[in-house]
Amino acid sequence: MTNALAIWIGIVLAACLAVDAVMFDWTNSLFLARKFAELLRWMAFWR
C-alpha cells in the first residue's frame, strides 16, 4: 500500500465517521462496533 492510498483511506474513514456523528448521532458506528464485538466473541468460541 502506498502512502497516498493510505492517506485517502484515512480521509474517507474520517469523513464517514464525521457524517455518522453529525447526521446520525453515532448510530451506525455503534451498530458496527456491537456487531464486531459479537464477531470477536463468536471467534473466541472457535479458538
C-alpha positions in Angstrom: 0.0 0.0 0.0 1.4 3.4 -0.9 1.4 6.4 1.3 -1.1 8.2 -0.9 -3.5 5.3 -0.8 -3.2 5.1 3.0 -3.9 8.8 3.3 -7.0 8.6 1.1 -8.4 5.6 3.0 -7.8 7.6 6.3 -9.6 10.6 4.9 -12.6 8.6 3.7 -12.8 6.8 7.0 -12.7 10.1 8.9 -15.3 11.6 6.6 -17.6 8.6 7.2 -17.2 8.9 11.0 -17.9 12.7 10.8 -21.1 12.2 8.8 -22.2 9.5 11.2 -21.5 11.7 14.2 -23.2 14.8 12.7 -26.2 13.3 10.9 -26.9 10.0 12.7 -25.7 10.6 16.2 -23.2 7.7 16.1 -26.0 5.2 15.4 -24.2 3.4 12.5 -20.8 3.3 14.3 -22.3 1.9 17.4 -24.1 -0.8 15.4 -20.9 -1.8 13.7 -19.0 -1.8 17.0 -21.6 -4.1 18.6 -21.5 -6.4 15.6 -17.7 -6.5 15.7 -17.8 -7.3 19.4 -20.3 -10.1 18.7 -18.0 -11.4 15.9 -15.0 -11.4 18.3 -16.9 -13.4 20.9 -18.0 -15.9 18.2 -14.5 -16.3 17.0 -13.2 -16.8 20.6 -15.6 -19.6 20.9 -14.0 -21.4 18.0 -10.5 -20.8 19.3 
